[in-house]
Amino acid sequence: MSGKKKKSKKKRSRSKSLGRSPIAVALDKVWTRFASAGERIASWGAETREIGAVLANSRATWIALIVVGSFFGMRALQRGLLHDTRFLAFPTEVSLAAPAWGDIAVVAPLEDQLRALGPISLFDSRFDQKIRRALEVLPGVERVHRVRRHWPRRYSLEVELRRPYAVLATADASHPVTFDQIVLPAKAYAGISSGLFRIGPVPGDAPVAGERWRHGAVRIGLDTLAEIAPHLADLAPLGLYRIDVSGARDQRQGVVLLGSDGIRVRWGRPGPGVRENSVAKKIAYLIEVAEDLERVRGREIDVRYGTLYLRKSTDL
């Protein structure tokens, strides 16, 4: 019986294979092998992704640990170097030169301030900030442009100082001011103030050094000086040295320029919109009289309206 069954199975398999072409049978075998290989590859890919994810997480963890460790390590190193005397920069090593328009006295307040600040470690994270804050509170300092460290124990500065434009006078004192009306310390600027134009009298008391003098007469006087300043070389024979602003707000009086030998010039009011001669015309009249001082000696010069007026001193 068993021999018959085997023969019948062989017959059935032969009948099935005889019903299909050899190419189809071969393709089936190839497809089966590819499918099996694809399943193995998919299984391997899934395992690889899991391993990659574990490795990636582990790498990110290590990187984070290294970054945190480096940060705290650098902080500890910096704290150690902060107190290392080899890297302390002393202000006595800082060289501040006088500006071209002034003398060494104008930088003296900066040197005093740096000495009060004392030595600073070049490893101090607030090194620049400390120096800037110490200097920029001074009335003579416009701004600190640059603070540069020089290892192991020096630093240099690039500082812009405020330049006085004129000296303003009250009833009992004189104060150097910038064109922007900032009051400067009289002692530090005493040397350069002696050669500046005087403007006054300004009523009331002057603000403290470093603050803006907001009185209207101050602005009028400074603007008047700005109008005549480019021409002072041509006007030198008049010896102009002072701007009287006592009647600056009065339309009938305006600003008066004072010069040597009692010369007085009715200049008027500065600025556009004023119904007076133009600045160019006023200057032209002054140059004319500067070339013939005998003509104006003992007279007041009025250049405000129309033509040039010369008044006798008895008519003042």
Protein Blocks (a to p, Z undefined) as FASTA:
>chain_A
ZZmmmmmmmmmmmmmmmmpcfklmmmmmmmmmmmmmmmmmmmmmmmmmmmmmmmmmmmmm
mmmmmmmmmmmmmmmmmmmmmmmmklcccfklpccdddfkbcfklmmmmmmmmmmnopad
fklmklmmmmmmmmmmpmklmbdfbdcdddfbbccddddddddfbdcddfkbccdddfko
pacdfklmmmmmmmpccddddehjdddehiacfbfklmmmmmmmmmmmmmmmmmmmnopa
bdcfklmmpmklopadddeehiacdebjedehiacddfklmmmmmmmmmmmmmlmgoiac
dfkgopaddddfklZZ
